[in-house]
Structure formats: C-alpha cells, structure tokens
Amino acid sequence: MNLVHLKNDLEMLGDELLKEFATELIKQGHNNTGKLINSLRKEIHLTEKLAAIEFYANAYGLALEKKRQKGSYVPIAPLIRWVTE
C-alpha cells in the first residue's frame, strides 16, 4: 500500500472516529453548548516508518472522560480550601 492510499484510509478512519466521539458525547448528555463537539479534530502523521492519527478536543474533554465514578466521593480538602478562600 502506498502512502497516498494509506493517508486517505487514515483520513476516512479518523473522520469516522470523530463522528463516533461526537455521537457518544451526545448520548452522554455533553452537548449543552456544542463547544466540545465543535472542538474535536484530528491530525494525520505519516512517514515511511510511522502512521498515526492524533485526536484533539477542548481541555475539559479529558475531565469528562476521566469523570468521577458513580458512588465515589468528591475530595473534601480541595472543597474546603475553595470555600474558605
């Protein structure tokens, strides 16, 4: 497979994954303003030895991904510091 075909395939795969990311955010109710979904983007990195798709989103997207699990508690000390400042 030559690099042009590989790049086209990576572009199509990246576009499909971006659609899936957006669909999942909507399913989870994270589409109040649309800013996070609109911030989703990809970059294709392709050389003779490397083929990669790198995805980007607004910084708070990672916080949503790593959200606190149901049944876990908010750490109290940072809240106390925040309230008393």
NORMOHU-V819793 format. One record per residue. N is the residue number from 1. D_FIRST is the distance of its C-alpha to the first C-alpha in Angstrom with 1 decimal. Layout:
N_D_FIRST + N_D_FIRST
//
This chain:
1_0.0 + 2_3.8 + 3_6.7 + 4_8.4 + 5_6.5 + 6_6.6 + 7_10.1 + 8_11.1 + 9_10.4 + 10_12.4 + 11_15.0 + 12_15.6 + 13_15.9 + 14_18.2 + 15_20.2 + 16_20.8 + 17_21.9 + 18_24.2 + 19_25.8 + 20_26.3 + 21_27.9 + 22_30.2 + 23_31.1 + 24_32.0 + 25_34.1 + 26_36.0 + 27_36.6 + 28_38.1 + 29_40.3 + 30_38.8 + 31_38.8 + 32_42.3 + 33_41.4 + 34_37.7 + 35_37.2 + 36_34.9 + 37_32.7 + 38_32.6 + 39_31.7 + 40_28.4 + 41_25.4 + 42_22.0 + 43_20.2 + 44_16.5 + 45_16.1 + 46_12.9 + 47_13.0 + 48_11.4 + 49_13.1 + 50_13.6 + 51_12.3 + 52_15.4 + 53_17.4 + 54_21.0 + 55_23.7 + 56_27.2 + 57_30.5 + 58_34.1 + 59_35.6 + 60_37.7 + 61_34.6 + 62_34.4 + 63_38.1 + 64_37.5 + 65_34.7 + 66_37.1 + 67_40.2 + 68_43.3 + 69_43.3 + 70_46.0 + 71_49.1 + 72_48.5 + 73_50.9 + 74_50.6 + 75_51.6 + 76_55.2 + 77_55.7 + 78_53.3 + 79_55.0 + 80_58.4 + 81_57.5 + 82_56.0 + 83_59.2 + 84_61.6 + 85_60.1
//
